Amino acid sequence: MYFRWFSLLFVLLLLPTCMEIGEESDFEGFETEFMEIENALTDSQLQQRCDIVKARAANKGITNALIIAGISNHETGMAQCYNEYTKGFACNNVGNSADCPTGTGGVLGGGGDGVCDLKKGGIGMFQLDAGTYTNTTNTYGSAILNVSGNTDAGVDFVIKKLGFQCTYTPCFDAQNPGTSGACLASYSDPADVQVALAWFNSATPGTAAYDTFMTALAACYNGCLPGWTGCGSGSTTHEQIKAMYKAAIDSLYAKFGASYWYPTSGGSCSGAGPYSGSGSGGNSGSKCISTYSFPVTAGSTYTISTCDSYSGDPYLKVNGTCTCNNDDSCGLGSKCTCKATSNGTATICASTYGSTSASWSYKVTATCSGTAICSGAGPFSGSGSGGSSGSSCLNSYNFATVAGKSYKISTCSNFSGDPYLKVSGTCTCSNDDACGAYSSECTCTATANGTATICASTYGSSSAFWNYNVTCL
């Protein structure tokens, strides 16, 4: 592992009423006018983008997708294509992609790095920026020109930057949690990444971690440190920039609701850990020497135990949406069991009995009883040509699946031309010309809880318009 370093990143920042898209945070101060977040996308389009963020973030271990989607909402209103962005100056010379074909103005480019002819600035929903457009696509890959790829790169960037290159988030060193010295956490260490993911997933609205995450966004993602009052081109303070990020995230939370971002059923039910550490003087839970968070599903039961590996006299306390505490369950080792009252996050407070010392390695074992929700998705609309019967995906759309449930994916009620359908992931099928004329429809059964992807294509070199709806049967 290496010493975690901190550097200020001058990334592209969208301040919807104050800055042009892509204007850099140059610490000359932002203007201080605030307005409600407005999205250029329709609510249906915005939810489709959020659905993709939820699915792609989950693939990388983040179940708290709200904080990821909110960053994109702040940067561009979740716009990927030039014609989707209507809030200010932007560039339309990045080029076209499957998600931003001819007629959309191409992929959205930031306009804050000079005239568009320079071809410099951020790209797409998350305004990924490594200098010129060419440098950026070389750095992140050409997949960022589409919504899913831009999201994948955005999630990776947030995990790496805020998790391992920012002194305003905790130290995520799995081997030495809670260290007060130099942090040795490494993005290249899978155990450290798991600790970081658990913390990101715990940063839900109303929690202390949520507020810390906002501080980290303003300081490390935007570059305006706590206490600074002259960020950008005016006199905007760190707290005001923090409030802008929070407003963008909170607006998505308010628009789609807690049940969308944190479903009451079908949440994350799985084990976690091991969470290892050591310390002394915990005063029987009055002081948490280290804390570790894990996601819980309403109605599921969790056993938290260090019985397999400990020394000294550890003391265990669990709070949040699952609560219990224990001392000396197995010798001087600690173990307790709790039942989650709602979907959310539980936090292990690793302490010691009285003034004693201890080491611990807590493991979380889940007994799952929540029932995942089977729901439809869409409509997913688009058009294009030359899909070569599924060899090329002109657009891709994700939807959540529940193991054992069947899904019908269809554009029979609304199409033109000759669409071709291919579905992959946890539910697979393909079709051309299923329901008369040239429309497409197929049915599949999910092999696991997870994500299926619709590849919207066309037959051969033909053109088509589609409007896919997903129905849970």
Secondary structure, 3 states (H helix, E strand, C coil): CCCCCCCCCCCECCCCCCCCCCCECCCCCCCCCCCCCCCCCCHHHHHHHHHHHHHHHHHCCCCCCHHHHHHHHHHHCCCCEHHHCCCCCCECCCCCCCCCCCCCCCECECCCCCCHHHCECCECCCCECCCEHHHHHHHHCHHHHCHHHHHHHHHHHHHHHHHHCCCCCCCCCCCCCCCCCCCCCCCCCHHHHHHHHHHHHHCCCCCHHHHHHHHHHHHHHHCCCCCCCCECCCCECHHHHHHHHHHHHHHHHHHHCHHHHCCCCCCCCCCEEEEEEEEECCCCCCCCCEEEEEEECCCCEEEEECCCCEEECEEEEEEECCCEEEECCECCECEEEEECCCCEEEEEEEEECCCCEEEEEEEEEEECCCCCCCCCEEEEEEEEECCCCCCCCCEEEEEEECCCCEEEEECCCCEEECEEEEEEECCCEEEECCCCCCCCEEEEECCCCEEEEEEEEECCCCEEEEEEEEEEC
